[in-house]
Amino acid sequence: MRLREGGTALAVGASAIVFAAGCGAKTDVSAGVEDFNKTLEPNGLTLDCPKEIKGGEGTEFDCTLRGTRNGKSAPVKLKVAKEEGDLVIDAADQKAFDLARTAVAGS
């Protein structure tokens, strides 16, 4: 399972804001995470991520994948990518994400 359901990527959002802050830029990833959580919730999973990250395309950031039914959790690393001109959220390491998902979803 990639962080792209139904063949389409989860856009960080049309309302996503990339703005300069000192030496770097910050990207609001909250809309993309919120959209993805809508697909995870029926499976008893949710992602806890920062609202903003330093950087844009190619930036990796840490989140926690949580089981809403069993209290299990595991760290996962996501990244900001670009697909068809939009910023999207994807797993930084697909195998590691899948292992975390299996561990957290287990009973």
Buried (B, 14 or more C-beta within 10 A) or exposed (E): EEBBBEEEBBBBBEEBEBEEEEEEBBBBBBBBBBBBBEBBEEBBBBBEBBEBBBBBEEBEBEBBBBBEEEEBBBEBBBBBBEEEEBBBBBBBBEEBBBEBBEEBBEE
